[in-house]
């Protein structure tokens, strides 16, 4: 019976987590504009629909955007009063490194941690209460506390996984992007126009970062500051080295095409080295095999023979 209860617990928790993630993804897709209500009004105007009031347009929005996100923002605004400034800044920095998924702010993300903790812990408490077999108080306390902590750290783990995936995507795309950037500069294009060509060629995290830097330059920010901000938003050593080389060539007047060619060769060399590091896996597996796997096999194989020898000797 306990196995069935644990299976139900796992299914309910996983189902709740998937539902919350689906709601978050739906909110992300519907939150691509700064003002969703005005975006809906513009869309209705372009279609030629007759709109009686803004309330009618607001009611056409999804439930997650009308109720869940505003409620989460209210909780986030309340939680910022008791959150240290350092934690708030670190969360905002991680959101930038992740590409700001969902266009949410740091307060909303911090509030979602408490929401996930309450949902996970409440689900386990409800299951323990409705269970046909009475759970001991210690078991209920430990399980609810464990899943509450899991729900509290779940948004942080999800954000960190998005940061790692984004950095991996950018690191993988940089050698090819630098090759195209070098070809465009050598063909006579300016550096800004070359970055625009690279951003038009692919649809990945690197092209999005380059496009944002181009727009910042068009809005009046200097190229040096825009590239530094792009490097800070990505947070990988390869991009930091590339931006430093470009800024240095601009200051010293060195040929930008040669600098880009050198950077492209270095990126390809680093990618080749990372691929060669995968060949070290068999060597690294020797230690756990020698100290963990082989002793277990020896015990399984030799223990019966040793017991028989011991029994025959004492007999």
Buried (B, 14 or more C-beta within 10 A) or exposed (E): EEEEBEEEBEEBBEEBBEEBEEBBEBBBEBBEEEEBBEBBBEEBEEEEEEEEEEEEBBEEBBEBBBEBBEEBBEBBEEBBEEBEEEEBEEBBBBBBBBBEBBEBBBBBBBBBBBBBBEBBBBBBBEBBEEBEEEBEEEEBEEBBEEBBEBBBBBBBEBBBEBBEEBBEBBBBBBBBBBBBBBBBBBEEBEBBEBBBBBBEBBEBBBBBBBBBBBEBBEEEBEBBEBBBBBBBBBBBEBBBBBBBBBBEBBEEEEEBBEBBBBBBBBBBEBBEEEEEEEEEEEEEEEEEEEEEEEEEEEEEEEEEEEEEEEEEEEE
